[in-house]
Amino acid sequence: MFNKNKKQDEPTTEDLNNVNTENTQPEELAENPLADELNVNNSDAAAEPSAEVKLKEDLALANDKYLRLYAEFDNYKRRTTKERVELLQTAGKEVIVSMLPVIDDFERAVKAMENATDINAVKEGVLLVQSKFKNILTQKGLKEMEAKGTAFDADIHEAITNIPAPTDDLKGKVVDELEKGYYLNEKVVRFAKVVVGA
């Protein structure tokens, strides 16, 4: 019995041949550096197309984003240009509509003057129309510039000429106003044409 077990433990030549044929190929491949290089090159070759494909996809995505952004910006430019043109065309609409009653008053005044015999009544009607007109402009932000008797200021006055000052306190000041200046919402829209005392 004891010998039988011993024989079973010892490998036979057939077993050794089987082991050698089974183990030689993987060991040779594992120890062979050329085989390792082939495996590495194969894995690189497999990885390269995927990286190239990924870069192409990224490029296509970036190109698509660029085209969409460019188209969106182009649409924005067109829309703002159209809005600006419309705004310029209708910017004065509110002011013009508010002045229509003044035009109506002037037409009535002209008709009244044709048959009028009383000059004072005509003058009073024209003064009322002028007052209405000024009130409308004041409501829209227009304000008259007070120039006469103030110190000359080149930022708001336009000096037409210098004359000798009638009194010493008028030297360097506005002696006369030839054309009124106006502010629109605190910004000068027309300079006052003035005569300055020297």
Number of C-alpha atoms within 10 A of each C-alpha: 5 6 8 8 9 9 10 9 9 9 9 11 9 9 10 11 10 11 11 11 10 11 10 11 11 11 10 11 12 12 11 11 11 11 13 13 11 11 12 12 12 12 11 11 11 11 11 12 11 11 11 11 11 12 12 12 12 12 12 12 12 12 12 12 12 12 12 12 12 12 12 12 12 11 12 12 12 12 11 11 12 12 12 13 11 11 12 11 10 11 12 10 12 10 13 11 10 14 16 12 14 19 13 12 19 16 12 12 17 14 11 14 16 8 8 13 10 9 10 10 13 16 13 11 18 16 12 14 19 14 12 16 18 16 12 15 15 14 10 14 12 19 19 15 16 12 22 18 16 13 16 21 13 10 8 19 23 19 18 12 11 15 12 13 16 11 10 11 10 17 18 19 21 24 24 15 20 12 13 16 21 19 16 15 12 10 12 18 14 17 18 24 20 24 22 27 23 17
